[in-house]
């Protein structure tokens, strides 16, 4: 009897949304939050995914677990449990009722530590039969077929990841990659904090995000961003939104200057992706900074990592996946 064929998955565990794409054509996207409908703490048997109910945990918010070292004690354990729930839900949606092995490629921040890598591998163990971790910018570039003299700028909710790929077939060196802990969520938090302290209006992070998505800009004047007091009075908060966006853009341009300078590092193509790539004027800022490069903004920027990860999974020979499946966890960390 021939063995059942393997199902391959590209799994993007984003700070705001989780996305999975499988070789069987199935895909799923949902909020990266976990809760319960009961008064009990979250467990894998009763978790509700993407729902803002009781005991809500966002395990990847702010780059936690995937990039920044998590806290200790009960809160970290909740985050780890929630992360495993996200993985199990994603895999069950795209690889339901399969008999063969399930192999996955998971993009992670460019400068994730061994601690972060092991945390992700622990979350997928016994859910995926084998897992390969790759830097997020590499997955994006691979999926778009841009693997030579390319600079990737991935502006996500938890982190901003940048990497220069000089030569096709070679992974970026550590000095060619930067991860900034100043993603969109931190920008929204800074905006909401400024409005609360200087205007006296409480904005939820979702409200701040919606205003940033509608009115945020990378350069020039921000206008028409309005918040309301409890009395119903409308207050212009454009100046506060402009400052928060400017701080994010300054961090990105500083990192870009560091990566793009010097000889062979000068890219021919800059890929601008992630949810933040939609910010008005950001592509123009990048074009002005790296004028010799063509700036590419993919049509579906929020799917690039999952698509690229699936493409990488499909490119890897099945024999190699079998070797990963039998490898020890520490070996998988190094091999990735």
Residue frames as qw, qx, qy, qz and C-alpha x, y, z in Angstrom:
[[0.000, 0.890, 0.457, 0.000, 0.00, 0.00, 0.00],
 [0.394, 0.484, -0.033, 0.781, 1.38, 3.41, -0.95],
 [0.270, -0.384, -0.498, 0.729, 1.76, 5.88, 1.93],
 [0.115, 0.884, 0.450, -0.054, -0.69, 8.76, 2.10],
 [0.457, 0.546, 0.030, 0.702, 0.67, 11.93, 0.48],
 [0.351, -0.331, -0.388, 0.785, 1.89, 14.74, 2.69],
 [0.048, 0.908, 0.375, 0.183, -0.06, 17.96, 3.13],
 [0.502, 0.064, -0.113, 0.855, 2.13, 21.05, 3.03],
 [0.168, -0.891, -0.420, 0.034, 1.23, 24.27, 4.86],
 [0.316, 0.374, -0.145, 0.860, 2.46, 27.85, 4.93],
 [0.445, -0.705, -0.542, 0.109, 1.58, 29.18, 8.40],
 [0.199, 0.484, -0.126, 0.843, 1.86, 32.89, 9.16],
 [0.458, -0.600, -0.585, 0.298, 1.39, 33.43, 12.90],
 [0.178, 0.558, 0.045, 0.810, 0.85, 37.18, 12.80],
 [0.100, -0.064, -0.567, 0.815, 0.47, 39.44, 15.81],
 [0.437, 0.162, 0.148, -0.872, -2.97, 40.57, 14.60],
 [0.865, 0.225, -0.014, -0.448, -4.10, 37.80, 12.25],
 [0.493, -0.281, 0.808, 0.156, -3.09, 34.19, 11.63],
 [0.681, 0.507, -0.218, -0.481, -3.11, 32.87, 8.07],
 [0.544, -0.226, 0.797, 0.135, -2.62, 29.35, 6.76],
 [0.659, 0.508, -0.281, -0.478, -2.46, 28.08, 3.17],
 [0.700, -0.205, 0.684, 0.005, -2.22, 24.40, 2.27],
 [0.043, -0.283, 0.779, 0.557, -1.17, 22.42, -0.77],
 [0.192, 0.394, 0.897, 0.051, -4.73, 21.07, -1.03],
 [0.040, 0.487, 0.428, 0.760, -5.98, 24.54, -1.94],
 [0.416, -0.770, -0.484, -0.013, -7.52, 25.38, 1.42],
 [0.304, 0.314, -0.272, 0.857, -6.76, 28.58, 3.29],
 [0.414, -0.751, -0.514, 0.033, -7.93, 30.35, 6.45],
 [0.227, 0.392, -0.229, 0.862, -7.47, 33.75, 8.09],
 [0.506, -0.721, -0.459, -0.114, -8.57, 34.73, 11.61],
 [0.176, -0.867, 0.247, -0.396, -7.72, 37.06, 14.46],
 [0.585, 0.225, -0.678, 0.384, -4.76, 35.94, 16.56],
 [0.309, -0.372, 0.480, -0.732, -6.69, 35.96, 19.81],
 [0.472, -0.142, -0.869, -0.030, -8.03, 33.16, 21.96],
 [0.362, -0.289, 0.365, -0.807, -10.83, 33.19, 24.54],
 [0.100, -0.209, -0.970, 0.077, -13.46, 31.04, 26.20],
 [0.387, -0.473, -0.368, -0.701, -17.20, 31.34, 26.69],
 [0.717, -0.508, -0.475, 0.057, -16.95, 30.02, 30.23],
 [0.337, -0.913, 0.165, -0.158, -15.52, 31.36, 33.46],
 [0.882, -0.294, 0.217, 0.298, -12.58, 28.95, 33.28],
 [0.157, -0.706, 0.463, 0.512, -9.11, 29.74, 32.03],
 [0.650, 0.554, -0.360, -0.376, -8.17, 28.94, 28.45],
 [0.604, -0.266, 0.744, 0.101, -7.36, 25.34, 27.65],
 [0.054, 0.246, -0.749, -0.613, -6.85, 23.55, 24.35],
 [0.073, 0.317, 0.943, 0.066, -10.11, 21.64, 24.74],
 [0.079, 0.769, 0.607, -0.183, -12.45, 24.65, 25.07],
 [0.216, -0.400, 0.153, 0.878, -10.61, 27.51, 23.35],
 [0.451, 0.780, 0.433, -0.034, -12.55, 29.75, 21.00],
 [0.549, -0.086, 0.285, 0.781, -10.35, 31.29, 18.32],
 [0.148, 0.281, 0.351, 0.881, -10.56, 34.83, 17.01],
 [0.347, -0.711, -0.519, -0.325, -13.32, 35.71, 19.45],
 [0.066, 0.403, -0.404, 0.819, -13.22, 38.46, 22.01],
 [0.693, -0.505, -0.445, -0.258, -14.85, 36.60, 24.88],
 [0.617, -0.767, 0.153, -0.085, -13.63, 35.86, 28.40],
 [0.720, -0.468, 0.403, 0.318, -9.99, 35.37, 29.29],
 [0.674, 0.736, 0.006, 0.062, -8.89, 36.77, 25.93],
 [0.593, -0.537, 0.383, 0.461, -5.21, 36.22, 25.20],
 [0.610, 0.782, -0.121, -0.036, -3.28, 37.61, 22.20],
 [0.862, -0.358, 0.174, 0.312, -0.09, 35.54, 22.44],
 [0.668, 0.218, 0.247, 0.667, 1.76, 37.30, 19.62],
 [0.020, 0.970, 0.216, 0.108, 0.79, 40.90, 20.37],
 [0.159, -0.944, 0.284, 0.054, 3.69, 43.32, 20.17],
 [0.537, 0.576, -0.613, 0.058, 6.00, 40.60, 18.84],
 [0.532, -0.473, 0.608, -0.352, 5.80, 38.65, 22.10],
 [0.863, -0.047, 0.501, -0.052, 6.88, 34.98, 21.86],
 [0.807, 0.517, 0.178, 0.224, 8.02, 35.36, 18.23],
 [0.466, 0.660, -0.175, 0.562, 10.57, 38.13, 18.86],
 [0.175, -0.658, 0.398, -0.615, 10.57, 39.71, 22.30],
 [0.293, 0.021, -0.898, 0.327, 11.24, 37.59, 25.36],
 [0.506, -0.580, -0.472, -0.430, 7.94, 36.90, 27.06],
 [0.377, -0.637, 0.376, -0.557, 7.30, 37.52, 30.73],
 [0.203, 0.180, -0.936, 0.225, 7.42, 34.84, 33.36],
 [0.260, 0.101, 0.750, -0.600, 4.97, 32.78, 35.33],
 [0.439, 0.453, 0.727, -0.271, 1.26, 32.49, 34.70],
 [0.405, 0.752, 0.000, -0.520, 1.02, 35.07, 31.91],
 [0.137, 0.523, -0.745, -0.390, 3.67, 33.37, 29.80],
 [0.255, 0.059, 0.965, -0.025, 2.01, 30.00, 30.27],
 [0.462, 0.619, 0.475, -0.422, -1.32, 31.47, 29.12],
 [0.326, 0.728, -0.332, -0.503, 0.38, 32.90, 26.04],
 [0.032, -0.331, 0.912, 0.239, 2.00, 29.57, 25.21],
 [0.366, 0.311, 0.856, -0.190, -1.32, 27.74, 25.57],
 [0.432, 0.729, 0.216, -0.485, -3.07, 30.34, 23.41],
 [0.181, 0.626, -0.597, -0.468, -0.36, 30.11, 20.75],
 [0.164, -0.074, 0.977, 0.116, -0.77, 26.35, 20.58],
 [0.418, 0.536, 0.645, -0.350, -4.52, 26.83, 20.22],
 [0.356, 0.740, -0.164, -0.547, -3.95, 29.15, 17.25],
 [0.063, 0.430, -0.834, -0.341, -1.70, 26.60, 15.57],
 [0.274, 0.155, 0.945, -0.090, -4.09, 23.70, 16.18],
 [0.440, 0.646, 0.416, -0.465, -7.06, 25.69, 14.86],
 [0.295, 0.694, -0.390, -0.528, -5.21, 26.82, 11.71],
 [0.006, 0.288, -0.928, -0.238, -3.98, 23.33, 10.88],
 [0.337, 0.296, 0.863, -0.232, -7.36, 21.74, 11.56],
 [0.441, 0.684, 0.201, -0.545, -9.03, 24.20, 9.17],
 [0.423, 0.681, -0.439, -0.406, -6.73, 23.60, 6.20],
 [0.312, 0.330, -0.888, -0.069, -5.68, 19.99, 6.79],
 [0.669, -0.144, 0.424, -0.594, -8.83, 18.44, 8.21],
 [0.912, 0.087, 0.323, -0.237, -9.19, 14.65, 8.08],
 [0.537, 0.648, -0.534, -0.079, -5.89, 14.00, 6.29],
 [0.974, -0.225, 0.011, 0.015, -4.26, 10.62, 6.81],
 [0.766, 0.337, -0.162, 0.524, -0.75, 11.46, 5.68],
 [0.514, -0.359, -0.244, 0.740, 1.85, 13.66, 7.39],
 [0.100, 0.957, 0.239, 0.132, 1.43, 17.42, 7.64],
 [0.637, -0.105, -0.015, 0.764, 4.56, 19.52, 7.10],
 [0.040, 0.954, 0.297, 0.024, 4.74, 23.29, 7.54],
 [0.486, 0.238, -0.083, 0.837, 6.92, 26.33, 6.96],
 [0.283, -0.860, -0.395, 0.153, 6.45, 29.10, 9.54],
 [0.361, 0.635, -0.091, 0.677, 7.88, 32.60, 8.95],
 [0.562, -0.666, -0.319, 0.374, 9.41, 34.26, 12.02],
 [0.002, -0.989, 0.090, 0.114, 11.02, 37.67, 12.64],
 [0.651, 0.636, -0.343, 0.230, 14.42, 38.11, 11.03],
 [0.179, 0.526, -0.634, 0.538, 16.18, 38.49, 14.38],
 [0.834, -0.421, -0.075, -0.347, 14.19, 36.00, 16.45],
 [0.168, -0.616, 0.739, -0.217, 16.35, 34.38, 19.12],
 [0.334, 0.077, -0.939, -0.031, 16.80, 30.67, 19.82],
 [0.163, 0.206, 0.727, -0.634, 14.35, 31.18, 22.70],
 [0.523, 0.379, 0.048, -0.762, 11.73, 32.54, 20.29],
 [0.498, 0.306, -0.702, -0.408, 12.41, 29.81, 17.74],
 [0.159, -0.009, -0.963, 0.217, 12.06, 27.06, 20.31],
 [0.338, 0.267, 0.510, -0.744, 8.80, 28.65, 21.55],
 [0.609, 0.365, -0.241, -0.661, 7.31, 28.40, 18.04],
 [0.446, 0.233, -0.851, -0.151, 8.59, 24.86, 17.54],
 [0.069, 0.075, 0.866, -0.490, 7.11, 23.82, 20.89],
 [0.486, 0.312, 0.262, -0.774, 3.76, 25.27, 19.79],
 [0.670, 0.375, -0.382, -0.514, 3.68, 23.22, 16.57],
 [0.059, 0.289, -0.953, 0.066, 5.06, 19.98, 18.00],
 [0.215, 0.218, 0.934, -0.182, 2.63, 17.05, 17.66],
 [0.468, 0.663, 0.302, -0.501, 0.39, 19.26, 15.49],
 [0.572, 0.704, -0.364, -0.211, 2.74, 19.42, 12.52],
 [0.984, -0.057, 0.044, 0.164, 4.81, 16.36, 11.75],
 [0.648, -0.084, 0.074, 0.753, 7.74, 18.58, 10.83],
 [0.052, 0.970, 0.216, -0.099, 8.28, 22.33, 10.76],
 [0.615, 0.167, 0.067, 0.768, 10.82, 24.63, 9.15],
 [0.134, -0.879, -0.232, 0.396, 11.26, 28.18, 10.46],
 [0.546, 0.350, 0.259, 0.716, 12.35, 30.85, 7.98],
 [0.120, -0.328, -0.160, 0.923, 12.84, 34.64, 8.26],
 [0.381, 0.684, 0.509, -0.358, 9.65, 36.45, 7.25],
 [0.250, 0.756, -0.259, -0.547, 11.34, 38.59, 4.54],
 [0.097, -0.301, 0.882, 0.349, 12.82, 35.48, 2.93],
 [0.344, 0.384, 0.851, -0.094, 9.40, 33.79, 2.72],
 [0.334, 0.789, 0.225, -0.464, 7.95, 36.92, 1.12],
 [0.123, 0.671, -0.534, -0.500, 10.75, 37.25, -1.43],
 [0.229, -0.088, 0.949, 0.199, 10.57, 33.54, -2.30],
 [0.393, 0.534, 0.716, -0.219, 6.84, 33.68, -2.93],
 [0.338, 0.858, 0.069, -0.381, 7.25, 36.65, -5.26],
 [0.854, 0.340, 0.175, 0.352, 10.26, 35.19, -7.09],
 [0.157, 0.919, -0.192, 0.305, 12.47, 38.12, -6.03],
 [0.887, -0.415, 0.019, 0.199, 15.59, 36.40, -4.73],
 [0.690, 0.105, 0.069, 0.713, 18.42, 38.59, -6.01],
 [0.212, 0.104, -0.055, 0.970, 19.42, 42.09, -4.95],
 [0.374, -0.611, -0.505, -0.482, 16.15, 42.55, -3.12],
 [0.036, 0.113, -0.579, 0.806, 15.35, 44.42, 0.05],
 [0.385, -0.515, -0.720, -0.262, 12.17, 43.35, 1.85],
 [0.096, -0.172, 0.407, -0.892, 10.35, 45.68, 4.25],
 [0.411, -0.415, -0.787, -0.196, 7.55, 43.89, 6.10],
 [0.161, -0.272, 0.318, -0.894, 5.54, 46.33, 8.23],
 [0.466, -0.324, -0.813, -0.133, 3.46, 44.08, 10.47],
 [0.505, -0.745, -0.219, -0.377, 1.36, 44.49, 13.58],
 [0.802, -0.565, -0.047, 0.187, 4.00, 43.15, 15.97],
 [0.559, -0.463, 0.324, 0.607, 7.29, 43.94, 14.27],
 [0.514, 0.806, -0.174, -0.238, 8.87, 45.55, 11.24],
 [0.805, -0.207, 0.465, 0.304, 11.21, 43.10, 9.50],
 [0.415, 0.838, -0.265, -0.234, 13.82, 44.10, 6.94],
 [0.763, -0.248, 0.520, 0.294, 16.30, 41.95, 5.06],
 [0.339, 0.717, -0.435, -0.428, 18.63, 42.29, 2.08],
 [0.885, 0.079, 0.449, 0.095, 18.92, 39.28, -0.23],
 [0.032, -0.717, 0.464, 0.520, 22.06, 39.84, -2.29],
 [0.201, 0.339, -0.828, -0.399, 22.38, 36.61, -4.23],
 [0.828, -0.028, -0.212, -0.518, 19.84, 34.03, -5.35],
 [0.863, 0.002, -0.503, 0.052, 20.04, 30.85, -3.32],
 [0.447, 0.102, -0.563, 0.688, 21.80, 32.42, -0.34],
 [0.380, -0.773, -0.505, 0.052, 20.03, 33.34, 2.88],
 [0.033, 0.881, -0.134, 0.452, 20.71, 36.82, 4.29],
 [0.514, 0.105, -0.601, 0.603, 23.48, 37.08, 6.84],
 [0.350, -0.645, -0.561, 0.383, 22.69, 38.30, 10.34],
 [0.216, -0.407, 0.004, 0.888, 24.11, 41.70, 9.42],
 [0.082, -0.110, -0.570, -0.810, 21.69, 41.86, 6.48],
 [0.377, -0.541, -0.706, -0.259, 18.57, 41.58, 8.66],
 [0.027, -0.148, 0.415, -0.897, 16.86, 43.87, 11.13],
 [0.319, -0.574, -0.740, -0.145, 13.77, 43.40, 13.29],
 [0.055, -0.302, 0.222, -0.925, 12.18, 46.46, 14.86],
 [0.121, -0.388, -0.861, 0.305, 9.79, 46.04, 17.82],
 [0.147, 0.373, 0.156, -0.903, 7.88, 49.10, 16.56],
 [0.100, 0.296, 0.853, 0.418, 5.07, 47.49, 14.61],
 [0.216, -0.461, -0.397, -0.764, 1.63, 48.87, 13.89],
 [0.575, -0.608, -0.548, -0.001, 0.21, 47.82, 17.27],
 [0.508, -0.380, -0.251, 0.731, 2.80, 49.91, 19.10],
 [0.079, 0.183, 0.251, 0.947, 2.01, 52.83, 16.81],
 [0.412, -0.564, -0.528, -0.483, -1.68, 52.48, 17.67],
 [0.609, -0.548, -0.464, 0.336, -0.86, 52.28, 21.36],
 [0.376, -0.159, -0.071, 0.910, 1.28, 55.45, 21.18],
 [0.128, -0.351, -0.386, -0.844, -1.51, 57.26, 19.34],
 [0.541, -0.604, -0.539, -0.226, -4.18, 56.16, 21.85],
 [0.596, -0.414, -0.369, 0.580, -1.89, 57.07, 24.76],
 [0.215, 0.033, 0.058, 0.974, -1.29, 60.58, 23.39],
 [0.314, -0.470, -0.450, -0.691, -5.03, 61.15, 22.87],
 [0.621, -0.573, -0.529, 0.072, -5.78, 59.99, 26.40],
 [0.552, -0.370, -0.250, 0.704, -3.07, 62.11, 28.05],
 [0.191, -0.094, 0.133, 0.968, -3.39, 65.27, 25.95],
 [0.319, -0.248, -0.431, -0.807, -7.06, 65.29, 24.94],
 [0.375, -0.089, 0.640, -0.665, -8.69, 63.27, 27.70],
 [0.817, 0.187, -0.124, -0.530, -10.43, 60.80, 25.38],
 [0.571, -0.276, 0.773, -0.009, -10.11, 57.06, 25.86],
 [0.660, 0.446, -0.419, -0.435, -9.51, 55.29, 22.56],
 [0.907, -0.139, 0.398, -0.011, -9.48, 51.50, 22.43],
 [0.348, -0.404, 0.666, 0.522, -6.67, 49.96, 20.40],
 [0.421, 0.427, 0.752, 0.274, -9.22, 48.89, 17.79],
 [0.168, 0.933, 0.285, -0.139, -10.48, 52.48, 17.51],
 [0.213, -0.776, 0.383, 0.454, -6.92, 53.76, 17.23],
 [0.457, -0.071, 0.771, 0.438, -6.16, 51.15, 14.56],
 [0.382, 0.672, 0.623, 0.123, -9.24, 52.11, 12.54],
 [0.054, 0.965, 0.025, -0.255, -8.30, 55.80, 12.62],
 [0.332, -0.584, 0.578, 0.464, -4.72, 54.98, 11.62],
 [0.478, 0.190, 0.783, 0.350, -5.88, 52.79, 8.73],
 [0.293, 0.811, 0.503, 0.056, -8.28, 55.48, 7.49],
 [0.078, 0.995, 0.026, 0.056, -6.20, 58.62, 8.01],
 [0.652, -0.574, 0.295, 0.399, -2.59, 57.71, 8.80],
 [0.605, 0.786, -0.086, 0.098, 0.14, 58.99, 6.50],
 [0.843, -0.123, -0.020, 0.523, 3.88, 58.49, 6.19],
 [0.355, -0.053, 0.072, 0.931, 4.54, 62.05, 5.09],
 [0.116, -0.398, -0.343, -0.843, 2.73, 65.33, 4.87],
 [0.348, -0.200, 0.341, -0.850, -0.31, 66.47, 6.78],
 [0.124, -0.286, -0.949, 0.043, -2.69, 64.05, 8.47],
 [0.309, -0.084, 0.034, -0.947, -6.24, 65.35, 8.44],
 [0.672, -0.166, -0.329, -0.642, -9.79, 64.40, 9.38],
 [0.504, -0.087, -0.822, 0.251, -8.88, 62.06, 12.23],
 [0.391, -0.469, 0.082, -0.788, -11.64, 62.73, 14.78],
 [0.322, -0.163, -0.883, 0.300, -12.43, 61.22, 18.19],
 [0.398, -0.606, -0.306, -0.618, -15.53, 61.80, 20.28],
 [0.093, -0.251, 0.665, -0.698, -15.93, 62.60, 23.95],
 [0.007, 0.317, 0.925, -0.209, -18.62, 60.90, 26.00],
 [0.221, 0.552, 0.327, -0.735, -20.70, 64.04, 25.56],
 [0.635, 0.599, 0.478, 0.090, -20.67, 63.52, 21.80],
 [0.083, 0.928, -0.197, -0.305, -18.30, 66.42, 21.11],
 [0.882, 0.372, 0.046, 0.285, -15.95, 65.73, 18.18],
 [0.332, -0.844, 0.308, 0.288, -12.26, 66.52, 18.66],
 [0.691, 0.655, -0.306, 0.029, -9.59, 66.56, 15.95],
 [0.744, -0.538, 0.369, 0.142, -6.74, 64.20, 16.87],
 [0.782, 0.608, -0.056, 0.130, -4.86, 64.42, 13.57],
 [0.104, 0.830, -0.489, 0.249, -1.72, 65.92, 15.12],
 [0.615, -0.446, 0.617, -0.204, -1.42, 63.01, 17.55],
 [0.914, 0.257, 0.314, -0.003, -1.88, 60.47, 14.76],
 [0.538, 0.797, -0.229, 0.152, 0.71, 62.27, 12.62],
 [0.181, -0.746, 0.602, -0.219, 3.27, 62.07, 15.42],
 [0.789, -0.188, 0.570, -0.129, 2.67, 58.36, 16.00],
 [0.850, 0.496, 0.168, 0.067, 2.99, 57.59, 12.28],
 [0.299, 0.870, -0.357, 0.164, 6.09, 59.76, 11.99],
 [0.470, -0.602, 0.631, -0.138, 7.80, 57.81, 14.78],
 [0.872, 0.102, 0.478, 0.000, 7.15, 54.51, 12.97],
 [0.685, 0.716, 0.029, 0.129, 8.34, 55.85, 9.62],
 [0.006, -0.874, 0.467, -0.132, 11.50, 57.32, 11.17],
 [0.668, -0.378, 0.640, -0.043, 12.39, 53.92, 12.63],
 [0.848, 0.370, 0.372, 0.072, 11.86, 52.29, 9.22],
 [0.491, 0.850, -0.125, 0.144, 13.90, 54.83, 7.27],
 [0.274, -0.777, 0.562, -0.081, 16.78, 54.62, 9.76],
 [0.758, -0.144, 0.635, 0.034, 16.88, 50.84, 9.35],
 [0.749, 0.620, 0.225, 0.062, 16.61, 51.15, 5.57],
 [0.206, 0.913, -0.346, 0.071, 19.60, 53.46, 5.43],
 [0.483, -0.568, 0.665, -0.034, 21.61, 50.96, 7.45],
 [0.783, 0.092, 0.614, 0.037, 20.74, 48.00, 5.22],
 [0.662, 0.705, 0.248, 0.055, 20.87, 49.66, 1.80],
 [0.012, 0.927, -0.339, -0.158, 24.23, 51.40, 2.07],
 [0.354, -0.584, 0.699, 0.212, 27.40, 50.18, 0.44],
 [0.005, 0.367, -0.840, -0.400, 28.49, 48.36, -2.73],
 [0.241, -0.075, -0.904, -0.345, 26.78, 45.10, -3.51],
 [0.035, 0.379, 0.793, -0.476, 24.10, 45.71, -0.91],
 [0.289, 0.288, -0.045, -0.912, 22.36, 48.32, -3.05],
 [0.490, 0.295, 0.812, -0.116, 19.08, 46.61, -4.00],
 [0.023, -0.072, -0.606, -0.792, 17.45, 46.63, -7.41],
 [0.455, -0.471, -0.567, -0.500, 14.03, 45.89, -5.93],
 [0.118, -0.121, 0.641, -0.749, 12.39, 46.87, -2.66],
 [0.396, -0.403, -0.771, -0.295, 9.37, 44.81, -1.63],
 [0.209, -0.191, 0.397, -0.873, 7.06, 46.72, 0.71],
 [0.534, -0.263, -0.744, -0.304, 4.59, 44.40, 2.38],
 [0.226, -0.285, -0.734, 0.574, 2.60, 43.76, 5.56],
 [0.020, -0.793, -0.608, 0.039, -0.47, 45.67, 6.69],
 [0.235, -0.761, -0.050, 0.603, 1.55, 48.85, 7.18],
 [0.368, -0.014, 0.546, 0.753, 2.53, 48.98, 3.51],
 [0.091, 0.697, 0.636, 0.319, -0.92, 50.44, 2.87],
 [0.249, -0.729, -0.242, 0.590, -0.06, 53.60, 4.84],
 [0.434, 0.874, 0.189, 0.104, -0.47, 56.57, 2.52],
 [0.150, 0.938, -0.301, 0.088, 2.86, 57.86, 1.26],
 [0.715, -0.517, 0.456, 0.118, 5.07, 55.10, 2.65],
 [0.824, 0.279, 0.356, 0.342, 6.05, 53.75, -0.76],
 [0.334, 0.887, 0.000, 0.319, 6.98, 57.29, -1.83],
 [0.415, -0.836, 0.356, -0.052, 9.19, 57.70, 1.25],
 [0.819, -0.203, 0.483, 0.233, 10.99, 54.45, 0.43],
 [0.683, 0.598, 0.265, 0.326, 11.37, 55.45, -3.24],
 [0.081, 0.960, -0.151, 0.222, 12.95, 58.76, -2.29],
 [0.572, -0.687, 0.447, 0.011, 15.33, 57.08, 0.12],
 [0.576, -0.171, 0.724, 0.339, 16.43, 54.31, -2.29],
 [0.447, 0.652, -0.045, -0.611, 15.93, 56.07, -5.59],
 [0.201, 0.456, -0.773, -0.394, 17.85, 53.54, -7.69],
 [0.133, 0.070, 0.985, -0.082, 15.51, 50.65, -6.75],
 [0.426, -0.258, -0.534, -0.683, 12.08, 49.71, -8.02],
 [0.296, -0.087, 0.671, -0.675, 9.55, 49.68, -5.14],
 [0.428, -0.150, -0.786, -0.419, 7.12, 46.79, -5.39],
 [0.425, -0.081, 0.548, -0.716, 3.93, 46.69, -3.30],
 [0.036, -0.119, -0.966, -0.225, 2.20, 43.30, -3.88],
 [0.405, -0.369, -0.428, -0.719, -1.52, 43.30, -4.50],
 [0.769, -0.518, -0.292, -0.233, -2.39, 41.16, -1.47],
 [0.188, 0.656, -0.562, 0.467, 0.27, 42.30, 0.99],
 [0.564, -0.446, 0.493, -0.491, -1.17, 40.54, 4.02],
 [0.977, 0.057, 0.135, -0.157, -1.03, 37.11, 2.34],
 [0.481, 0.727, -0.489, 0.035, 2.58, 37.31, 1.14],
 [0.208, -0.531, 0.782, -0.250, 4.19, 35.48, 4.05],
 [0.750, 0.032, 0.596, -0.286, 1.77, 32.53, 4.03],
 [0.793, 0.589, -0.019, -0.157, 1.96, 32.25, 0.24],
 [0.316, 0.732, -0.595, 0.104, 5.75, 32.37, 0.28],
 [0.425, -0.395, 0.763, -0.286, 5.95, 29.87, 3.13],
 [0.854, 0.230, 0.404, -0.235, 3.73, 27.42, 1.22],
 [0.662, 0.703, -0.254, -0.047, 5.86, 27.88, -1.91],
 [0.021, 0.651, -0.734, 0.192, 8.98, 27.07, 0.13],
 [0.664, -0.150, 0.666, -0.304, 7.30, 24.00, 1.62],
 [0.856, 0.445, 0.193, -0.179, 6.42, 22.78, -1.87],
 [0.451, 0.773, -0.447, 0.019, 9.95, 23.40, -3.14],
 [0.281, -0.549, 0.761, -0.200, 11.58, 21.28, -0.44],
 [0.531, 0.126, -0.800, -0.250, 11.87, 17.58, -1.44],
 [0.809, -0.416, -0.145, -0.389, 9.67, 15.21, 0.54],
 [0.835, 0.005, -0.420, 0.355, 12.77, 13.24, 1.53],
 [0.231, 0.352, -0.361, 0.832, 14.08, 16.35, 3.28],
 [0.553, -0.457, 0.027, -0.697, 10.80, 16.73, 5.15],
 [0.916, -0.215, -0.332, -0.058, 11.12, 13.14, 6.32],
 [0.606, 0.166, -0.443, 0.639, 14.54, 13.95, 7.73],
 [0.154, -0.419, 0.227, -0.866, 13.10, 16.92, 9.62],
 [0.767, -0.374, -0.213, -0.476, 10.35, 14.70, 10.96],
 [0.903, -0.185, -0.335, 0.196, 12.89, 12.37, 12.58],
 [0.397, 0.451, -0.346, 0.721, 15.20, 15.15, 13.82],
 [0.397, -0.473, -0.567, 0.545, 15.53, 16.29, 17.39],
 [0.009, 0.939, 0.341, -0.047, 14.00, 19.67, 18.27],
 [0.339, -0.764, 0.222, 0.501, 17.40, 21.32, 18.76],
 [0.459, -0.033, 0.644, 0.611, 18.53, 20.07, 15.35],
 [0.241, 0.719, 0.597, 0.260, 15.42, 21.56, 13.77],
 [0.156, -0.933, -0.102, 0.308, 16.21, 24.93, 15.32],
 [0.369, -0.543, 0.467, 0.593, 19.67, 24.94, 13.80],
 [0.414, 0.218, 0.743, 0.479, 18.55, 23.56, 10.45],
 [0.183, 0.844, 0.502, 0.031, 15.92, 26.26, 10.10]]
